[in-house]
Structure formats: structure tokens, C-alpha cells
């Protein structure tokens, strides 16, 4: 049976500090890895640019964490029009976990954009949460070809309206000395909420991922939260050092009341944000692209080639067996399904 932590000289804060130290070390590892592998990715990009349909074939073998979000209509577009895919760490000095995922397309029947780029910022909130946040990316859909059924456009409009309202509220706060933290949903947000409630979200297009937002945490808020966390850790270290010198033991590990209030406030804001999220797993999908598909692209391309070779062998085997059949069975052979053709 596990011993109660209160009966040991270890506090929950001690364990939390160790976890944060691990997190800091992993961040440094990511930063060094990005810098060391940059020349290799550049070399790979030059090489694979000479291979037709490289990225469509890679996506055809995408791992389940990605493939589960790609619908048949998405697949048809990606396999026929995707020219290039790339991942970059655009905040390498600040936080290397921030990433940009860029898709380049040929002309197609669905949208006018040739490039779709989705950025994710790694942010920290005052309640201790940290993770990826983003902004919606609009797509210039052609008439009646919107694979998201209008949801992505509504997310963009709601986002823009909310930012405009937030700017006005901040201006009023600066001039009046009081903000409007209790403001309700904008008309655009209400329309989006109704659309989500009336739409079956199962089988939603992969392109709805471009509408993912996550928690509303600005760079300034994240920097302030990071600074506050460093101050708290320094204060804890000072207390522990003082207690070690006096050989006293910690008597409490209960969070301070101000932290509780901050957490309660952020939870309320998150509930509203999640009710307007059309792709709740958007951050997980970004991680799958960054940590799996992007570094493992050659592996997935090789798998696609091997699978294609096996399919060819099976098809040829079927043809050989057909040669041994009596002539009167030739009509049945005409009914055999044709081999699935790959795009482009």
C-alpha cells in the first residue's frame, strides 16, 4: 500500500518542480535537435522534390493519428493536388515547440489557394496549463466545393468579430479603468454555436482542422505566466533552503487562494472556447504531423512503394491463374474488379 505523501519529507511542489525540470530539459533537446537536423531536412527536401507524388503517397500511408481525420473526399483532393508539405519551428529561440505546418497545392477544383499554412504557438497560462494554441486559417473555397460545409468560414468570421470586440473592450478598460470580462458571445459566435449544435460533427473534413484555435492565450499572457512560474519556483527554492537549514519540515502543500481564483476564471473561459471548437483535437493532429509524419516521411513513402509492389504481384498472380481457366469462363473474368488506380 502506498504511503501517504504527508508522512514523508517530500511535498507535491517538490514533485511538480521535478516535472517542470524534465519539461525544460525536453525543450532544450527539441531546440538542439531542430538545429542539428536542419541540414538533413534541407537535403531531403531537395531529393524528394524529384519524386512525383511523394507527399500524396506518404499521406496514403499516414499513421492512425492522422488517417482517422482524413475523409474520402479529403483523400481525393490531397492525393491529386498536394505538391509539398513542410514543418518548421518558427520560434526556435523562444520556444521550439511552436510549429508551422505548410501545405502546397496544385490548381484544383475545390479552392483557389496554392498554399495553406497553419501555425501553432506553444503557450502557458497562469493556471499552469501549457500547450499549443492557434488561429483559424480561411480557405478560398470555390462555389459549392466547401468540404467543411461552411463551418470553417464561420469560425474565421467569429474569430475576427471576437478580436474586434476584445480590442474595443480593452480600449474601454484602459480609458475607464475597468474591463468587460463578462461580455457575452458575439452574433457571429452565436451563429457558429447554433451551426455546431445542429451539425453532426462525425466525419468532419480534415480541412476543418484549419479552424482549430484552442485556449485563448496571447504571447504577452504566456510570457507573464512563465515569469510568474519562475518567481514561484524561486520562492519555493528559497523556502526549502531556509527549512533545510532550520531542519524543519513543510507543513502544507495546499495551493494559494489566488491560484485557485485564476484557475476558476480560466476554466470558465475554456468552456466557452470549447463550445465553439469545430476540431477539438487540432493540437494532437499538429503534434502527429510534427513528431511522426514529418520526420518519418521516407519510411511512409517506402511503405507505400512496398504496398504498391505487393498489389502488382497479386494482380499479376490473378492474371496467371486466369490463363489456366477454360475458355468458357472468360466472361466471368470480365466481371473481376479492376485494380485500384493511384492518382496522378
C-alpha positions in Angstrom: 0.0 0.0 0.0 1.3 3.4 -1.0 2.5 5.6 1.9 0.7 9.0 2.4 2.9 11.8 1.0 2.2 13.8 4.1 4.1 11.3 6.1 7.3 11.9 4.0 9.6 14.9 3.7 8.5 15.3 0.1 5.8 17.7 -1.0 3.6 17.9 -4.1 5.5 21.0 -5.0 8.8 19.0 -5.0 7.3 16.5 -7.5 5.9 19.3 -9.6 9.2 21.1 -9.8 10.9 17.9 -11.0 8.3 17.5 -13.7 8.9 21.1 -14.8 12.7 20.5 -14.9 12.0 17.5 -17.2 9.9 19.7 -19.3 12.7 22.3 -19.6 15.2 19.6 -20.5 12.9 18.2 -23.2 12.5 21.7 -24.6 16.3 22.1 -24.8 16.6 18.7 -26.5 14.0 19.7 -29.1 15.8 23.0 -29.8 19.2 21.2 -30.3 17.6 18.5 -32.4 15.9 21.1 -34.7 19.3 22.8 -35.3 21.2 19.6 -35.9 18.7 18.1 -38.3 18.0 21.3 -40.3 20.7 20.5 -43.0 19.3 16.9 -43.3 15.8 18.1 -43.8 17.1 20.6 -46.4 18.9 17.8 -48.2 15.8 15.5 -48.0 13.6 18.3 -49.5 15.9 18.7 -52.5 15.9 14.9 -53.1 12.2 14.2 -52.7 11.3 17.1 -54.9 12.5 14.9 -57.8 10.0 12.2 -56.9 6.4 12.7 -58.3 3.6 12.3 -55.8 5.9 11.9 -52.9 3.7 13.6 -50.3 0.4 12.2 -51.6 1.9 8.7 -51.2 3.2 9.5 -47.7 -0.2 10.6 -46.7 -1.7 7.5 -48.2 0.3 5.6 -45.5 -0.3 8.1 -42.8 -0.4 6.7 -39.2 -3.8 6.3 -37.5 -3.4 9.5 -35.5 -3.6 11.4 -38.8 -5.5 9.0 -41.1 -8.6 8.9 -38.8 -9.3 12.6 -39.7 -8.9 12.2 -43.5 -12.3 11.6 -45.1 -12.6 10.1 -48.6 -13.3 13.5 -50.2 -10.2 14.9 -48.4 -8.2 12.0 -49.7 -9.2 12.6 -53.2 -8.1 16.2 -53.0 -4.9 15.5 -51.2 -3.8 12.6 -53.4 -4.5 14.5 -56.6 -3.3 18.0 -55.7 -0.8 18.1 -52.8 2.6 19.1 -54.1 4.6 19.6 -50.9 4.3 19.5 -47.1 6.7 21.0 -44.6 7.1 21.7 -40.9 9.1 24.5 -39.4 9.9 25.6 -35.9 9.5 29.4 -36.2 10.1 30.3 -32.5 13.3 28.3 -32.1 14.9 30.7 -29.6 11.7 31.4 -27.7 10.0 28.0 -27.7 11.0 25.3 -30.3 7.7 23.5 -29.7 5.9 26.2 -31.7 5.4 24.9 -35.2 4.2 25.9 -38.6 2.7 23.2 -40.9 2.6 24.3 -44.6 0.7 22.6 -47.5 1.4 23.5 -51.1 -1.3 22.6 -53.7 -1.6 22.4 -57.5 -4.6 24.0 -59.1 -7.7 22.0 -58.1 -11.5 22.1 -58.2 -12.0 22.8 -54.5 -10.2 26.0 -53.6 -8.1 28.8 -55.1 -5.4 28.8 -52.5 -2.0 27.4 -53.6 -0.6 27.5 -50.0 -2.3 26.7 -46.7 -0.2 27.3 -43.6 -1.3 26.6 -40.1 0.7 28.0 -37.2 0.7 26.7 -33.6 2.2 28.6 -30.7 3.3 26.9 -27.5 1.8 28.9 -24.7 1.5 28.8 -20.9 -1.4 30.1 -18.8 -1.5 31.4 -15.3 -3.2 28.2 -14.0 -0.2 26.1 -15.0 -1.6 24.7 -18.3 0.8 24.7 -21.3 0.2 23.5 -24.9 -0.4 24.5 -28.4 -2.8 27.3 -29.5 -3.6 28.6 -32.9 -5.6 31.0 -35.1 -8.1 30.0 -37.8 -6.9 29.9 -41.4 -9.5 30.7 -44.0 -9.7 28.8 -47.3 -11.0 30.4 -50.5 -13.5 27.7 -51.5 -14.8 27.5 -55.0 -18.6 27.6 -55.4 -20.3 24.7 -53.8 -17.0 22.9 -53.0 -16.6 23.7 -49.3 -15.7 20.4 -47.7 -16.4 21.8 -44.2 -20.0 22.8 -45.1 -19.4 26.4 -44.2 -18.1 25.8 -40.7 -14.5 27.0 -41.4 -15.8 30.3 -42.8 -18.0 30.8 -39.8 -15.1 30.1 -37.4 -13.0 32.7 -39.2 -15.8 35.3 -39.0 -16.4 34.6 -35.3 -12.7 34.9 -34.6 -12.4 38.2 -36.3 -15.5 39.6 -34.6 -14.3 38.4 -31.2 -10.9 40.0 -31.8 -12.6 43.3 -32.8 -14.8 43.2 -29.7 -11.8 42.4 -27.5 -9.9 45.3 -28.9 -12.8 47.7 -28.1 -13.2 46.2 -24.6 -9.5 46.7 -24.0 -9.7 50.2 -25.1 -12.6 50.9 -22.8 -10.7 49.2 -20.0 -7.7 51.4 -20.5 -9.8 54.6 -20.5 -12.3 53.7 -17.8 -10.1 51.6 -15.6 -12.5 48.6 -15.8 -12.8 45.9 -18.4 -15.8 43.9 -19.5 -14.8 40.4 -18.6 -18.4 39.2 -18.5 -19.3 40.1 -22.1 -21.4 37.5 -23.9 -21.0 35.8 -27.3 -20.9 38.0 -30.4 -23.6 37.4 -33.0 -21.1 35.5 -35.1 -20.2 33.3 -32.2 -23.8 32.6 -31.5 -24.4 31.7 -35.2 -21.4 29.3 -35.1 -22.6 27.7 -31.8 -26.0 27.0 -33.4 -24.4 25.6 -36.5 -22.2 23.3 -34.4 -25.2 22.1 -32.3 -27.2 21.4 -35.5 -24.4 19.7 -37.4 -23.3 16.1 -36.9 -19.6 16.5 -36.2 -18.8 12.9 -37.1 -16.9 12.5 -40.3 -16.0 16.2 -40.5 -13.5 17.1 -43.2 -9.8 17.2 -42.4 -9.8 20.8 -43.6 -11.8 21.8 -40.6 -8.5 21.4 -38.8 -7.5 24.8 -40.2 -10.2 26.3 -37.9 -8.7 25.0 -34.6 -8.0 27.7 -32.0 -7.5 26.1 -28.6 -7.2 28.2 -25.5 -7.1 32.0 -25.9 -3.7 32.8 -24.6 -1.7 35.7 -26.1 2.1 35.9 -26.2 2.0 38.6 -23.5 -0.1 36.4 -21.2 2.1 33.4 -21.8 5.3 35.4 -21.0 3.7 36.8 -17.9 2.6 33.3 -16.8 6.1 32.0 -17.4 7.7 34.8 -15.4 5.3 34.2 -12.6 6.0 30.5 -12.6 9.8 31.2 -12.4 9.1 33.6 -9.4 7.1 30.9 -7.6 9.8 28.3 -8.2 12.5 30.6 -6.9 10.4 31.4 -3.9 9.8 27.7 -3.2 13.5 27.0 -3.5 14.3 29.8 -1.1 11.7 28.4 1.4 13.1 24.9 1.1 16.6 26.1 1.5 15.6 28.0 4.7 13.8 25.0 6.0 16.7 22.7 5.4 18.9 25.0 7.3 16.5 25.0 10.2 15.8 21.3 9.8 12.1 22.0 9.7 9.6 20.2 7.5 7.0 21.5 5.2 3.5 21.6 6.8 1.3 22.5 3.9 1.1 21.8 0.1 -2.2 23.5 -0.5 -2.3 25.9 -3.5 -2.8 29.5 -2.6 -6.2 31.1 -3.0 -5.1 33.4 -5.8 -4.1 30.4 -7.9 -7.5 28.8 -7.2 -9.2 32.0 -8.4 -7.1 32.2 -11.5 -7.9 28.6 -12.3 -11.6 29.1 -11.8 -11.6 32.1 -14.1 -9.7 30.3 -16.9 -11.9 27.2 -16.7 -15.0 29.4 -17.4 -13.3 30.9 -20.5 -12.2 27.5 -21.7 -15.8 26.1 -21.5 -16.9 28.9 -23.9 -14.0 28.3 -26.2 -14.5 24.5 -26.4 -18.2 25.0 -27.3 -17.1 26.9 -30.4 -14.3 24.5 -31.4 -15.0 22.6 -34.6 -11.8 20.5 -34.4 -11.1 19.8 -30.7 -8.2 17.5 -31.4 -6.4 20.1 -33.6 -3.4 20.3 -31.3 -3.0 16.5 -31.2 -3.1 16.4 -35.0 -0.4 19.1 -35.2 1.8 17.0 -32.9 1.2 13.9 -35.1 2.3 15.8 -38.2 5.4 17.3 -36.4 6.6 14.3 -34.5 5.6 11.4 -36.7 4.7 12.1 -40.3 7.3 14.8 -41.0 10.4 13.0 -39.6 9.1 9.6 -40.8 8.2 10.7 -44.4 10.7 8.4 -46.2 9.6 5.5 -44.1 5.9 6.0 -45.1 6.9 6.6 -48.7 8.8 3.3 -48.7 5.8 1.5 -47.2 3.6 2.9 -50.0 6.1 1.6 -52.6 6.1 -1.9 -50.9 2.4 -2.0 -50.7 2.1 -1.0 -54.4 4.6 -3.7 -55.3 2.5 -6.3 -53.4 -0.6 -5.1 -55.1 1.0 -5.5 -58.5 2.2 -9.0 -57.6 -1.3 -10.0 -56.5 -2.8 -8.6 -59.7 -0.3 -10.5 -61.9 -0.9 -13.7 -59.9 -4.6 -13.3 -60.6 -3.9 -12.9 -64.3 -1.7 -16.0 -64.4 -4.5 -18.1 -62.7 -6.9 -16.7 -65.3 -4.8 -18.2 -68.1 -5.4 -21.7 -66.7 -9.2 -21.3 -66.7 -11.3 -22.9 -69.5 -12.2 -20.6 -72.4 -15.9 -20.7 -71.5 -15.1 -18.9 -68.2 -13.7 -15.8 -69.9 -17.0 -13.9 -69.4 -16.5 -14.2 -65.7 -13.1 -12.6 -65.9 -14.7 -9.5 -67.4 -16.5 -9.0 -64.1 -13.4 -9.0 -62.0 -12.9 -5.6 -60.3 -10.2 -3.5 -61.8 -7.1 -2.7 -59.8 -7.4 0.5 -57.8 -5.6 3.2 -59.7 -3.5 5.7 -57.9 -3.9 9.4 -58.5 -1.5 11.3 -60.8 
